[in-house]
Amino acid sequence: MNEDILKGKWMEIKGSVKEQWGKLTDDDLVEVEGIKEKLEGLLQVKYGYSKDKAQQECSKFINNYKKNNP
């Protein structure tokens, strides 16, 4: 379900993603295309997160988005 939300609402939420993780560029966000695994990979590269940390941060972001945008 988390990945479905990310893909389906990517155009709406990519600004929020950029606010959350300011090191991500517009080109990075175009490359991600709402695919959770790609976002997690970028977080690992740009922020030095471990795979588990990137997964946790993505899930936390998506859950917060869902809670604040029912």
Chimera marker file (.cmm) of the C-alpha trace (Angstrom):
<marker_set name="trace">
<marker id="1" x="0.000" y="0.000" z="0.000" r="1" g="1" b="0" radius="0.5"/>
<marker id="2" x="2.805" y="2.469" z="0.785" r="1" g="1" b="0" radius="0.5"/>
<marker id="3" x="4.307" y="2.077" z="-2.670" r="1" g="1" b="0" radius="0.5"/>
<marker id="4" x="0.883" y="2.543" z="-4.284" r="1" g="1" b="0" radius="0.5"/>
<marker id="5" x="0.467" y="5.862" z="-2.491" r="1" g="1" b="0" radius="0.5"/>
<marker id="6" x="3.942" y="6.977" z="-3.463" r="1" g="1" b="0" radius="0.5"/>
<marker id="7" x="3.378" y="6.121" z="-7.143" r="1" g="1" b="0" radius="0.5"/>
<marker id="8" x="-0.160" y="7.401" z="-7.357" r="1" g="1" b="0" radius="0.5"/>
<marker id="9" x="0.426" y="10.728" z="-5.685" r="1" g="1" b="0" radius="0.5"/>
<marker id="10" x="4.038" y="11.294" z="-6.729" r="1" g="1" b="0" radius="0.5"/>
<marker id="11" x="3.322" y="14.560" z="-8.561" r="1" g="1" b="0" radius="0.5"/>
<marker id="12" x="1.565" y="15.894" z="-5.455" r="1" g="1" b="0" radius="0.5"/>
<marker id="13" x="4.080" y="14.801" z="-2.859" r="1" g="1" b="0" radius="0.5"/>
<marker id="14" x="7.452" y="15.210" z="-4.530" r="1" g="1" b="0" radius="0.5"/>
<marker id="15" x="7.621" y="18.799" z="-3.226" r="1" g="1" b="0" radius="0.5"/>
<marker id="16" x="7.181" y="17.435" z="0.293" r="1" g="1" b="0" radius="0.5"/>
<marker id="17" x="9.871" y="14.847" z="-0.405" r="1" g="1" b="0" radius="0.5"/>
<marker id="18" x="12.232" y="17.623" z="-1.449" r="1" g="1" b="0" radius="0.5"/>
<marker id="19" x="11.413" y="19.572" z="1.726" r="1" g="1" b="0" radius="0.5"/>
<marker id="20" x="12.101" y="16.486" z="3.844" r="1" g="1" b="0" radius="0.5"/>
<marker id="21" x="15.323" y="15.579" z="2.056" r="1" g="1" b="0" radius="0.5"/>
<marker id="22" x="16.774" y="18.809" z="0.671" r="1" g="1" b="0" radius="0.5"/>
<marker id="23" x="19.812" y="17.120" z="-0.850" r="1" g="1" b="0" radius="0.5"/>
<marker id="24" x="17.575" y="15.516" z="-3.477" r="1" g="1" b="0" radius="0.5"/>
<marker id="25" x="17.460" y="17.489" z="-6.714" r="1" g="1" b="0" radius="0.5"/>
<marker id="26" x="14.618" y="17.873" z="-9.182" r="1" g="1" b="0" radius="0.5"/>
<marker id="27" x="16.478" y="15.484" z="-11.478" r="1" g="1" b="0" radius="0.5"/>
<marker id="28" x="16.670" y="12.945" z="-8.637" r="1" g="1" b="0" radius="0.5"/>
<marker id="29" x="12.935" y="13.193" z="-8.111" r="1" g="1" b="0" radius="0.5"/>
<marker id="30" x="12.223" y="12.740" z="-11.820" r="1" g="1" b="0" radius="0.5"/>
<marker id="31" x="14.405" y="9.626" z="-11.781" r="1" g="1" b="0" radius="0.5"/>
<marker id="32" x="12.576" y="8.180" z="-8.762" r="1" g="1" b="0" radius="0.5"/>
<marker id="33" x="9.192" y="8.352" z="-10.548" r="1" g="1" b="0" radius="0.5"/>
<marker id="34" x="7.383" y="7.444" z="-7.332" r="1" g="1" b="0" radius="0.5"/>
<marker id="35" x="9.141" y="4.102" z="-6.966" r="1" g="1" b="0" radius="0.5"/>
<marker id="36" x="9.884" y="3.515" z="-3.303" r="1" g="1" b="0" radius="0.5"/>
<marker id="37" x="12.997" y="1.414" z="-3.882" r="1" g="1" b="0" radius="0.5"/>
<marker id="38" x="14.549" y="4.149" z="-6.026" r="1" g="1" b="0" radius="0.5"/>
<marker id="39" x="13.857" y="6.745" z="-3.345" r="1" g="1" b="0" radius="0.5"/>
<marker id="40" x="15.372" y="4.484" z="-0.709" r="1" g="1" b="0" radius="0.5"/>
<marker id="41" x="18.456" y="4.028" z="-2.885" r="1" g="1" b="0" radius="0.5"/>
<marker id="42" x="18.867" y="7.775" z="-3.295" r="1" g="1" b="0" radius="0.5"/>
<marker id="43" x="18.591" y="8.275" z="0.450" r="1" g="1" b="0" radius="0.5"/>
<marker id="44" x="21.352" y="5.738" z="0.927" r="1" g="1" b="0" radius="0.5"/>
<marker id="45" x="23.591" y="7.536" z="-1.572" r="1" g="1" b="0" radius="0.5"/>
<marker id="46" x="22.833" y="11.156" z="-0.663" r="1" g="1" b="0" radius="0.5"/>
<marker id="47" x="22.481" y="10.753" z="3.108" r="1" g="1" b="0" radius="0.5"/>
<marker id="48" x="24.610" y="7.702" z="3.838" r="1" g="1" b="0" radius="0.5"/>
<marker id="49" x="21.641" y="5.845" z="5.291" r="1" g="1" b="0" radius="0.5"/>
<marker id="50" x="21.810" y="2.101" z="5.696" r="1" g="1" b="0" radius="0.5"/>
<marker id="51" x="19.248" y="0.118" z="3.718" r="1" g="1" b="0" radius="0.5"/>
<marker id="52" x="17.149" y="-0.399" z="6.868" r="1" g="1" b="0" radius="0.5"/>
<marker id="53" x="17.335" y="3.294" z="7.804" r="1" g="1" b="0" radius="0.5"/>
<marker id="54" x="16.288" y="4.345" z="4.276" r="1" g="1" b="0" radius="0.5"/>
<marker id="55" x="13.327" y="1.945" z="4.382" r="1" g="1" b="0" radius="0.5"/>
<marker id="56" x="12.284" y="3.228" z="7.816" r="1" g="1" b="0" radius="0.5"/>
<marker id="57" x="12.552" y="6.876" z="6.772" r="1" g="1" b="0" radius="0.5"/>
<marker id="58" x="10.524" y="6.291" z="3.588" r="1" g="1" b="0" radius="0.5"/>
<marker id="59" x="7.830" y="4.408" z="5.468" r="1" g="1" b="0" radius="0.5"/>
<marker id="60" x="7.692" y="7.083" z="8.153" r="1" g="1" b="0" radius="0.5"/>
<marker id="61" x="7.373" y="9.810" z="5.519" r="1" g="1" b="0" radius="0.5"/>
<marker id="62" x="4.587" y="7.974" z="3.680" r="1" g="1" b="0" radius="0.5"/>
<marker id="63" x="2.700" y="7.224" z="6.896" r="1" g="1" b="0" radius="0.5"/>
<marker id="64" x="2.918" y="10.879" z="7.960" r="1" g="1" b="0" radius="0.5"/>
<marker id="65" x="1.710" y="11.942" z="4.541" r="1" g="1" b="0" radius="0.5"/>
<marker id="66" x="-1.253" y="9.564" z="4.724" r="1" g="1" b="0" radius="0.5"/>
<marker id="67" x="-2.141" y="10.791" z="8.213" r="1" g="1" b="0" radius="0.5"/>
<marker id="68" x="-2.006" y="14.465" z="7.194" r="1" g="1" b="0" radius="0.5"/>
<marker id="69" x="-3.694" y="14.009" z="3.786" r="1" g="1" b="0" radius="0.5"/>
<marker id="70" x="-6.572" y="11.549" z="4.199" r="1" g="1" b="0" radius="0.5"/>
<link id1="1" id2="2" r="1" g="1" b="0" radius="0.2"/>
<link id1="2" id2="3" r="1" g="1" b="0" radius="0.2"/>
<link id1="3" id2="4" r="1" g="1" b="0" radius="0.2"/>
<link id1="4" id2="5" r="1" g="1" b="0" radius="0.2"/>
<link id1="5" id2="6" r="1" g="1" b="0" radius="0.2"/>
<link id1="6" id2="7" r="1" g="1" b="0" radius="0.2"/>
<link id1="7" id2="8" r="1" g="1" b="0" radius="0.2"/>
<link id1="8" id2="9" r="1" g="1" b="0" radius="0.2"/>
<link id1="9" id2="10" r="1" g="1" b="0" radius="0.2"/>
<link id1="10" id2="11" r="1" g="1" b="0" radius="0.2"/>
<link id1="11" id2="12" r="1" g="1" b="0" radius="0.2"/>
<link id1="12" id2="13" r="1" g="1" b="0" radius="0.2"/>
<link id1="13" id2="14" r="1" g="1" b="0" radius="0.2"/>
<link id1="14" id2="15" r="1" g="1" b="0" radius="0.2"/>
<link id1="15" id2="16" r="1" g="1" b="0" radius="0.2"/>
<link id1="16" id2="17" r="1" g="1" b="0" radius="0.2"/>
<link id1="17" id2="18" r="1" g="1" b="0" radius="0.2"/>
<link id1="18" id2="19" r="1" g="1" b="0" radius="0.2"/>
<link id1="19" id2="20" r="1" g="1" b="0" radius="0.2"/>
<link id1="20" id2="21" r="1" g="1" b="0" radius="0.2"/>
<link id1="21" id2="22" r="1" g="1" b="0" radius="0.2"/>
<link id1="22" id2="23" r="1" g="1" b="0" radius="0.2"/>
<link id1="23" id2="24" r="1" g="1" b="0" radius="0.2"/>
<link id1="24" id2="25" r="1" g="1" b="0" radius="0.2"/>
<link id1="25" id2="26" r="1" g="1" b="0" radius="0.2"/>
<link id1="26" id2="27" r="1" g="1" b="0" radius="0.2"/>
<link id1="27" id2="28" r="1" g="1" b="0" radius="0.2"/>
<link id1="28" id2="29" r="1" g="1" b="0" radius="0.2"/>
<link id1="29" id2="30" r="1" g="1" b="0" radius="0.2"/>
<link id1="30" id2="31" r="1" g="1" b="0" radius="0.2"/>
<link id1="31" id2="32" r="1" g="1" b="0" radius="0.2"/>
<link id1="32" id2="33" r="1" g="1" b="0" radius="0.2"/>
<link id1="33" id2="34" r="1" g="1" b="0" radius="0.2"/>
<link id1="34" id2="35" r="1" g="1" b="0" radius="0.2"/>
<link id1="35" id2="36" r="1" g="1" b="0" radius="0.2"/>
<link id1="36" id2="37" r="1" g="1" b="0" radius="0.2"/>
<link id1="37" id2="38" r="1" g="1" b="0" radius="0.2"/>
<link id1="38" id2="39" r="1" g="1" b="0" radius="0.2"/>
<link id1="39" id2="40" r="1" g="1" b="0" radius="0.2"/>
<link id1="40" id2="41" r="1" g="1" b="0" radius="0.2"/>
<link id1="41" id2="42" r="1" g="1" b="0" radius="0.2"/>
<link id1="42" id2="43" r="1" g="1" b="0" radius="0.2"/>
<link id1="43" id2="44" r="1" g="1" b="0" radius="0.2"/>
<link id1="44" id2="45" r="1" g="1" b="0" radius="0.2"/>
<link id1="45" id2="46" r="1" g="1" b="0" radius="0.2"/>
<link id1="46" id2="47" r="1" g="1" b="0" radius="0.2"/>
<link id1="47" id2="48" r="1" g="1" b="0" radius="0.2"/>
<link id1="48" id2="49" r="1" g="1" b="0" radius="0.2"/>
<link id1="49" id2="50" r="1" g="1" b="0" radius="0.2"/>
<link id1="50" id2="51" r="1" g="1" b="0" radius="0.2"/>
<link id1="51" id2="52" r="1" g="1" b="0" radius="0.2"/>
<link id1="52" id2="53" r="1" g="1" b="0" radius="0.2"/>
<link id1="53" id2="54" r="1" g="1" b="0" radius="0.2"/>
<link id1="54" id2="55" r="1" g="1" b="0" radius="0.2"/>
<link id1="55" id2="56" r="1" g="1" b="0" radius="0.2"/>
<link id1="56" id2="57" r="1" g="1" b="0" radius="0.2"/>
<link id1="57" id2="58" r="1" g="1" b="0" radius="0.2"/>
<link id1="58" id2="59" r="1" g="1" b="0" radius="0.2"/>
<link id1="59" id2="60" r="1" g="1" b="0" radius="0.2"/>
<link id1="60" id2="61" r="1" g="1" b="0" radius="0.2"/>
<link id1="61" id2="62" r="1" g="1" b="0" radius="0.2"/>
<link id1="62" id2="63" r="1" g="1" b="0" radius="0.2"/>
<link id1="63" id2="64" r="1" g="1" b="0" radius="0.2"/>
<link id1="64" id2="65" r="1" g="1" b="0" radius="0.2"/>
<link id1="65" id2="66" r="1" g="1" b="0" radius="0.2"/>
<link id1="66" id2="67" r="1" g="1" b="0" radius="0.2"/>
<link id1="67" id2="68" r="1" g="1" b="0" radius="0.2"/>
<link id1="68" id2="69" r="1" g="1" b="0" radius="0.2"/>
<link id1="69" id2="70" r="1" g="1" b="0" radius="0.2"/>
</marker_set>
